Amino acid sequence: METIKSERQKMIAGELYFAGDPELATARVHAREQMALINNEKDTYIRRQLLQETFGSTGTGAYVEPTISFDYGFNIHVGKNFYANFNNIYLDVCPIKIGDNCMFGPNVQLYTATHPLHPVKRNSGLEYGKPITIGNNVWIGGGAILAPGVVLGNNVVVGAGAVVTKSFPDNSFIGGNPAKLIKTVEVDGREKDSSLANQREKVDSLDKELVALLEQRMDIVTEIAAIKKATNQQIFDPVREQKVIEKISSYVSNKQYQEVIAETYQGIMDASKNFQQQQMK
């Protein structure tokens, strides 16, 4: 016996469906409520939780700047370390699947929604969609638009303002309207090794500066330990520690790094407490 599909099932499957269906209308109302909560929430952790509740799936480290707009939300799936800049729009009548380590510039627009070409059918309220699939390590420049059915491979770079109407394979750098292949991104061989070596040299240089600053901090920690020992004070002050973490988080300009920097600083404070404990003994 043939099972009758709901309008929601037809929509997700890319078949013609009636957009005025009550279930879908209710889902769109809920999506707008979630959009308002996400876009108005200033706390990074609460906004991330709202995204997890709204999207079909999210990887760790996903971060979205306000504002974000979408039809339903439940058809959006993002991998780990996803970042979207301001004013992204995702028309997700069909699934939008985004891989790991992807970055979207401001005003990026992903359209899975489309309509019949015949005017009578189009005016009847019937619609359909085509899914969009994006691989890992993809960078989409500001103002780019992806049309229904587009598939982008891994390591693809989309130039700012591009209108992508067809699919492109791994390692493509594309741009223009309509988007065309500009060059192939080199991810193997000596060019990659050289680039990685350059970045590691930068990290090594920064590490040297950080160690010098940490030594200065530990000099002060040693003095604090001596004062606490002389005045018989406790090493751990939870109120003070919480204020320090909040202050450190407020210093972070790139909110994508806020959580990891707070965790790093918590580790520094834990190590400092252990050092103070040894000094007081």
GITAZI-V701973 format. One record per helix or strand of 2 or more residues. SS is the DSSP state (H for helix, E for strand). FROM is the first residue (numbers start at 1). TO is the last residue. If there is no record, write none. Layout:
BEGIN
ss = <SS | SS>
from = <FROM | FROM>
to = <TO | TO>
END
This chain:
BEGIN
ss = <H | E | H | H | E | E | E | E | E | E | E | E | E | E | H | E | E | E | E | E | E | E | E | E | H | H | H>
from = <7 | 17 | 22 | 44 | 57 | 63 | 68 | 76 | 83 | 88 | 96 | 103 | 109 | 113 | 119 | 126 | 132 | 139 | 145 | 151 | 157 | 163 | 172 | 180 | 190 | 238 | 255>
to = <13 | 18 | 40 | 54 | 58 | 64 | 70 | 78 | 84 | 91 | 98 | 104 | 111 | 115 | 123 | 129 | 134 | 140 | 146 | 152 | 158 | 164 | 175 | 184 | 231 | 251 | 280>
END
